[in-house]
Amino acid sequence: MNVILVNGSPHAGGCTYTGLNIIKEQLAKNGVDSELYHVGNKAVIGCTGCRSCWSTRRCVFNDDLVNTVAEAFRTADGIILGSPVHFASASGAATSFFDRLFYSVGFNTLRLKFGAAIVSCRRGGASAAFDQLNKYFTIAQMPVVSSCYWNSIHGFTPEDVLKDEEGVRVMRTLANNMAYLIKCKNAAALPLPEELPRVMTNFIR
């Protein structure tokens, strides 16, 4: 059992990392392995829509960790995306990275893997950024793992984050729920439901 954690913050050891690390520690207590990737510390090229990955299953840009995380994502049981809140949205680097990651992995590969998102902010904008990140899962047939509140943690420094006792509880509960659902899926050992033929309707006449 393995979960991928992705830190889309420009700060390697900042508030988003602190929230993800709380989750990582709680997953370990549940017997679930995890791997944390820090991807927001340098400029990330956005998706250009070249569609090369449709056939190669690799992004043409190879100067960041997109292809590395994609390989890990294909065999993982779930993923947790983390981002700071910038102007009530996920960070630009995180959005560029996640766009290319999900596009290149391929939605068929992600069917019924578990997904969750967390956001960190000083004060406001968390709900909007959280909603934005959850869209990655719901377009890829990935069940969204919930917690006891929306998955946000607050603070201006990592020390502040650890003082957000409710936020810490949310992170730990999310980890517990993710681990439980992965174990349930593995115990059931059911085949995936039939995949219906793809239909694309373009809204033109």
N, C-alpha and C positions, 0 to 999 in steps of 0.2 A: 504494500500500500504506500503510495507516494503522492505528495501534493507539491505543486510548483508555486512558489511565492515570487511575485515580481514587484520590485520597488521602483516606481516611476518618479521618484523625487531626485532633484539635483544634489541633495545632501545624503551622503552614504550612511551616516549614522544619525539622521535627524528624526523628526517626529513620525513620519510614515514608516521608517525602518523600525522604530520602537514598537509601533502597533503590530507590524508584521512579526517582529521577534517574539512578542507576547503570544501570538498565534502559533508560531513555530515551536515554542516551548510547550504549549498546551497540546499540540498535536503529538509531540513526543511522549507526553504522559499517557496518551491514548494508544500508543504503539504504532503511530503513523509517521513514516519518514517524510522529510520535506527538504526542499532545496531552494535557497533564496538567491535571486539574481538582482543585482543593482544595475538598472538600465538608464537612469535619468541623469547621469553625471556628465554627459556630453551631448552635443547636438545630434539629433536623430532625424534622418531624412524621412519625409512623409511618403506615403504610397503614391506612385505616379500612375497607377492603373494600367501598367504595361501588360498585365495578365500572363507574364512568363511563368509565374508560379502555378498557374492552372495545370501545366504539363510537367514541370520539374519538381513541384512541391518545395521549392526553395526561393527565397527572395533574391532578386538580382543584386541588391545592395548587400555587401558582405563586410562592411566596416563597423558593424555593431553586433549585438548578441541576438538579433532576431532569429537567425537560423539555428543557433545553439539552443535557445529556449524552445524553439519549435520542435526540435528533435526530442527534447525532454518532455514536452507537452504531449506529444503523440502517445507516449507510453504511460503517462501519469494518470492517476485516478481523478484528479481535480486540479484546479488552479485558483489562486487568490491574487487579484490585481490590486495593487496599492498605489495611491497617488495623493500628493498634497492638493489642496484646493487653490487654484489660481483663477481669480475673477469668476468664482462660482462654477468652475469647470475643472476637469482633470488637467494636469500640466501639459504643455504642448509636446514635450518629449514623450510623455507617457502615451498620449493619444496617437502620435505618429508611430510609436513602437507597437502599440496594441493593434492599430489598423493593419499594419503589415504582418504581424504575428498571426492574427486570426485568418487573414486572407490567404496566407501562404500555407498554413497548416491544412486548411480545407475543412469545411463545415461537416462533411460526412465523417471525418476522423473524430470529430468532437462530440458526436451524438451521445447524449446521456452520460457524458463526463460531468462532474460537479463543478460549479463555478461560484465564486463570491468576490465581492469587491469591498475594499475599505478605503476611507479617505481620512485625511488629517487636516485640520484647519485651526487657526487661532481662535476664530469666533463664528463666522457665518459662511454660507455658500455650500455647506457640506451636502445637503439633501440633493441639490441640483447636480453636483459632481457625482454623487453616488448613483443617481438615476442614470446618468450618462454611461457610466461604466457597466451597469447591468445590461445595457443593450447588446453588448458583445455576446452575452450568454444566450439571451432569448432569441437571437437570430440563428444560433447554432445548435438548437435543440438541447441545450445544457440546462439541467435543473439548477435553479439558483438557491444556494444555501443561505438561510436566514439566521438571525440571532435574536436576542431579546429586545433589541431596539435597532434603529438603522445603524449601519456599520461605520460609525464615525468616532474619531477620538480627537480631543481638543488640547491645544497647548501651543505655546510659542517656542518651547524648547523640549528636548526629550525628558527633562526633569519634570516639566509641567505635565506632559502626557502621563507619566506614571502617577501623578496626583489626581488625574481624572479617573476616579474609582469606578464610576459608572461605565466610562469608555473602556477601561481595562476589563470589566466584567463582560461587556459586549464582545470584545476580542476573544476572550476565553470561551465564551458560550458558542461563538461562531466556530471555533476550532473543535469543540466537543461535538457540535452538530455535524460538521463536515466529516469527522472521523466516524461517527455513528452511521451516517448515510452510506459512506464507502463500505463499511463493514456489512451493512444490510444488503447492498448490491452484490458484494462478493459472496455472501452466504447464500443468496437466492440462486445465483449462477444461472439466471434465465437468459435466453438469447434475446438480442435486441429486437424490438418490433420491426415489422416489415417497413422498409424504406419505400415510400411512394415515388413514382417517376417524377423527375424534376419538370416543372412547368414554369416558364418565365413569360409573364404578360407585360408587354411594353405598352404604356398608356399613350399610344398614338393611333391615328386612323389612316 
